[in-house]
Amino acid sequence: MLISLEDNVKLGRLGDFLAPFLDSRAPALFIVASLVLSMLGNALYELVLLMFGAQPTTLIGIIVGSALIFPFLVWGVRRVIEGNARKMQTIDVIPAERIEPHSALVLPVGLRPHGPERAILEWHQPGRALRHCWLIVSPQVRRDARSKLSDLTQWLIENNVDVHTIDIADATSLDETFRATMQALREAHGPVQALPVAVDITGGTAVMSVGMALAARNWDTSVQYYPAVYNKEGNVIINSATAPKQIRFAGIGKVAP
């Protein structure tokens, strides 16, 4: 049976209403809710007996009805618990630590099918602020995450963002990533004139993050990290962070030629 959007909204509101009462970390509310549900169950049982009498068919009907209702109750409770868990997992980046939307971004593409890249791009896109994006792509991404790379590229094109793809030969090479990021920043400061530009170090390998951070420091460029929460499969939980976090260096290097 299909459930309409309106029904989903109603279920969501009901879940939000019941959430405090079904949270075992709030003992008082949990006990009150348990007592109320028990009383309602007993009252319903007595009402059915009064209306239809204590006949075998009535008792069988109660048993069958309970068996049918129980899975829906379990499903509802699980939805409430999962909703609470998602709310608990949201990382709130305070405004003072958030990076401002930039018109250009250097972004490494990771292997996770549902990584943080899309959320990062959307943060820099309010009012179509993002105009240029350099994607740092490893051979592993070209081979194993081709559809993801294609989707990101298509999304950028549809949002009128100029895409610049820079391939690196080795995702574990600090020098490779450093040079690729330096190239992107050189283009942003030079012929493309895509400023201000930010460097994201969330995706890719740890070595890639270090190489990109070093290049950004060399150019006195903003660096950001998206502190997302990941599920068991290693995919980002949607909207699990309120914003990318800006990373501030203690010292600033000199711009490389």
C-alpha positions as CSV (number, residue, x, y, z in Angstrom):
1,M,0.0,0.0,0.0
2,L,1.4,3.4,-1.0
3,I,1.7,6.1,1.6
4,S,1.2,9.7,0.4
5,L,3.5,12.6,1.2
6,E,0.9,14.0,3.5
7,D,0.7,10.8,5.4
8,N,4.5,10.8,5.7
9,V,4.4,14.3,7.1
10,K,1.8,13.3,9.6
11,L,3.9,10.3,10.6
12,G,6.9,12.5,11.0
13,R,4.9,14.9,13.3
14,L,3.6,12.0,15.3
15,G,7.2,10.7,15.7
16,D,8.4,14.0,16.8
17,F,5.6,14.2,19.4
18,L,6.3,10.7,20.7
19,A,10.1,10.9,20.7
20,P,10.5,12.4,24.2
21,F,8.2,9.8,25.7
22,L,10.0,6.8,24.1
23,D,13.5,8.0,25.0
24,S,14.7,5.7,27.8
25,R,17.3,8.3,28.8
26,A,14.4,10.3,30.2
27,P,13.2,7.8,32.9
28,A,10.2,9.9,34.1
29,L,8.7,10.4,30.6
30,F,9.5,6.8,29.6
31,I,7.7,5.4,32.7
32,V,4.7,7.7,32.2
33,A,4.4,6.7,28.5
34,S,4.7,3.0,29.4
35,L,1.9,3.3,32.0
36,V,-0.4,5.3,29.6
37,L,0.1,2.7,26.8
38,S,-0.6,-0.1,29.2
39,M,-3.8,1.6,30.4
40,L,-4.9,2.3,26.9
41,G,-4.3,-1.4,25.9
42,N,-6.3,-2.7,28.9
43,A,-9.2,-0.2,28.3
44,L,-9.4,-1.3,24.6
45,Y,-9.4,-4.9,25.7
46,E,-12.3,-4.4,28.1
47,L,-14.2,-2.3,25.6
48,V,-14.0,-5.1,23.0
49,L,-15.2,-7.7,25.5
50,L,-18.1,-5.4,26.6
51,M,-19.2,-4.9,22.9
52,F,-18.8,-8.4,21.6
53,G,-18.7,-10.6,24.7
54,A,-16.1,-13.1,25.9
55,Q,-16.6,-15.4,22.9
56,P,-13.9,-17.5,21.4
57,T,-14.2,-15.6,18.1
58,T,-13.7,-12.3,20.0
59,L,-10.6,-13.6,21.8
60,I,-9.2,-14.9,18.5
61,G,-9.9,-11.5,16.9
62,I,-8.1,-9.7,19.7
63,I,-5.1,-12.0,19.3
64,V,-5.0,-11.6,15.5
65,G,-5.5,-7.9,15.7
66,S,-2.6,-7.6,18.3
67,A,-0.4,-9.7,16.0
68,L,-1.1,-7.4,13.1
69,I,-0.7,-4.2,15.1
70,F,2.5,-5.2,16.9
71,P,4.8,-4.9,13.8
72,F,3.5,-1.4,13.1
73,L,4.2,-0.4,16.7
74,V,7.7,-1.8,16.5
75,W,8.2,0.0,13.2
76,G,7.0,3.3,14.7
77,V,9.2,3.0,17.7
78,R,12.2,2.2,15.5
79,R,11.5,5.3,13.4
80,V,11.4,7.5,16.5
81,I,14.6,6.0,17.9
82,E,16.4,6.3,14.5
83,G,15.2,9.9,14.2
84,N,16.6,10.7,17.6
85,A,19.9,9.0,16.7
86,R,20.2,11.2,13.5
87,K,19.5,14.3,15.5
88,M,22.2,13.3,18.1
89,Q,24.7,12.7,15.3
90,T,24.4,16.1,13.8
91,I,27.6,18.1,14.2
92,D,26.8,21.8,14.8
93,V,29.6,23.9,13.5
94,I,29.3,27.3,15.3
95,P,29.2,30.4,13.0
96,A,32.6,31.6,14.1
97,E,34.2,28.4,12.8
98,R,32.3,28.1,9.5
99,I,34.0,29.0,6.3
100,E,32.2,31.6,4.1
101,P,31.0,30.5,0.7
102,H,33.8,31.0,-1.9
103,S,33.6,31.6,-5.6
104,A,36.2,29.0,-6.3
105,L,37.0,25.6,-4.6
106,V,39.8,23.0,-4.9
107,L,38.1,19.7,-4.0
108,P,39.6,16.2,-3.8
109,V,37.3,13.4,-4.9
110,G,37.2,10.3,-2.7
111,L,36.2,6.7,-3.3
112,R,33.1,6.6,-1.1
113,P,30.0,6.4,-3.3
114,H,28.1,8.8,-1.0
115,G,31.0,11.0,0.3
116,P,30.9,14.6,1.5
117,E,31.7,16.2,-1.8
118,R,28.1,17.1,-2.7
119,A,27.3,18.7,0.7
120,I,30.6,20.7,0.4
121,L,29.7,22.0,-3.0
122,E,26.2,22.9,-2.0
123,W,27.5,24.9,1.0
124,H,29.4,27.2,-1.5
125,Q,26.5,27.5,-3.8
126,P,24.0,29.8,-2.1
127,G,23.0,32.5,-4.6
128,R,25.2,30.6,-7.1
129,A,28.3,31.9,-5.4
130,L,30.6,29.1,-6.6
131,R,31.9,29.8,-10.1
132,H,35.0,27.6,-10.5
133,C,35.9,24.2,-9.1
134,W,39.1,22.2,-9.4
135,L,38.6,18.4,-8.9
136,I,41.7,16.5,-7.8
137,V,41.2,13.0,-9.1
138,S,43.3,9.8,-8.5
139,P,43.5,6.8,-10.7
140,Q,41.5,4.8,-8.2
141,V,38.6,7.3,-8.5
142,R,38.8,7.1,-12.3
143,R,38.6,3.3,-12.1
144,D,36.3,2.6,-9.1
145,A,34.2,5.8,-8.7
146,R,33.7,6.8,-12.3
147,S,29.9,7.3,-11.9
148,K,30.4,9.4,-8.8
149,L,32.9,11.6,-10.6
150,S,30.5,11.9,-13.5
151,D,27.6,12.9,-11.2
152,L,29.7,15.6,-9.5
153,T,30.8,17.0,-12.8
154,Q,27.3,17.0,-14.2
155,W,26.0,18.8,-11.0
156,L,28.6,21.5,-11.4
157,I,27.8,22.0,-15.0
158,E,24.1,22.2,-14.3
159,N,24.8,24.9,-11.7
160,N,26.9,26.9,-14.1
161,V,30.2,26.1,-12.4
162,D,33.3,25.8,-14.5
163,V,34.9,22.4,-13.9
164,H,38.7,22.0,-14.0
165,T,39.9,18.4,-13.5
166,I,43.5,17.7,-12.4
167,D,44.6,14.1,-12.4
168,I,47.3,12.7,-10.1
169,A,49.2,9.5,-10.7
170,D,49.4,8.4,-7.1
171,A,47.0,9.1,-4.3
172,T,49.7,8.2,-1.7
173,S,52.2,10.6,-3.1
174,L,52.5,13.9,-1.1
175,D,54.4,15.5,-4.0
176,E,51.8,14.6,-6.6
177,T,48.9,16.1,-4.6
178,F,51.0,19.2,-3.6
179,R,51.9,19.9,-7.2
180,A,48.3,19.4,-8.4
181,T,46.9,21.8,-5.8
182,M,49.7,24.3,-6.5
183,Q,48.6,24.2,-10.2
184,A,45.0,24.8,-9.3
185,L,45.8,27.7,-7.0
186,R,48.2,29.2,-9.6
187,E,45.4,29.1,-12.2
188,A,42.9,30.6,-9.7
189,H,45.2,33.5,-9.0
190,G,46.4,33.8,-12.5
191,P,44.6,33.4,-15.8
192,V,41.2,32.3,-14.4
193,Q,41.1,35.0,-11.7
194,A,38.8,32.9,-9.5
195,L,39.0,34.5,-6.2
196,P,38.5,34.0,-3.3
197,V,39.4,30.4,-3.5
198,A,39.3,27.7,-0.8
199,V,40.9,24.3,-0.5
200,D,39.0,21.4,0.9
201,I,40.9,18.5,2.5
202,T,38.0,16.2,3.5
203,G,38.1,13.6,0.7
204,G,40.9,11.5,-0.8
205,T,43.6,9.9,1.2
206,A,45.3,11.3,4.3
207,V,48.4,12.0,2.3
208,M,46.3,14.0,-0.2
209,S,44.9,16.1,2.7
210,V,48.4,16.9,3.9
211,G,49.6,17.8,0.4
212,M,46.7,20.1,-0.3
213,A,47.0,21.8,3.1
214,L,50.6,22.5,2.5
215,A,49.9,24.0,-0.9
216,A,47.1,26.1,0.5
217,R,49.4,27.4,3.3
218,N,51.9,28.3,0.7
219,W,49.4,30.5,-1.1
220,D,47.8,31.9,2.1
221,T,44.5,30.3,1.0
222,S,41.5,29.3,3.1
223,V,41.4,25.6,4.1
224,Q,38.2,23.8,5.1
225,Y,37.2,20.4,6.4
226,Y,33.7,18.9,6.4
227,P,33.2,17.1,9.8
228,A,30.5,14.7,8.7
229,V,29.2,11.6,10.5
230,Y,29.5,8.3,8.6
231,N,27.2,5.3,8.7
232,K,28.3,1.6,9.0
233,E,28.9,1.5,5.2
234,G,31.3,4.4,5.3
235,N,28.9,6.8,3.6
236,V,28.1,10.3,4.8
237,I,24.9,10.7,6.7
238,I,23.0,13.5,4.8
239,N,23.1,16.9,6.6
240,S,25.1,15.4,9.5
241,A,27.1,18.6,9.7
242,T,25.7,22.1,9.5
243,A,28.7,23.5,7.6
244,P,32.3,23.0,6.6
245,K,34.8,24.1,9.2
246,Q,37.6,26.6,8.4
247,I,41.1,25.5,9.4
248,R,43.4,28.2,10.6
249,F,47.2,27.9,10.5
250,A,49.4,29.2,13.2
251,G,51.8,30.7,10.6
252,I,51.5,31.7,7.0
253,G,54.0,30.7,4.3
254,K,55.1,32.7,1.2
255,V,53.4,32.5,-2.1
256,A,55.3,30.2,-4.5
257,P,56.0,31.3,-8.0
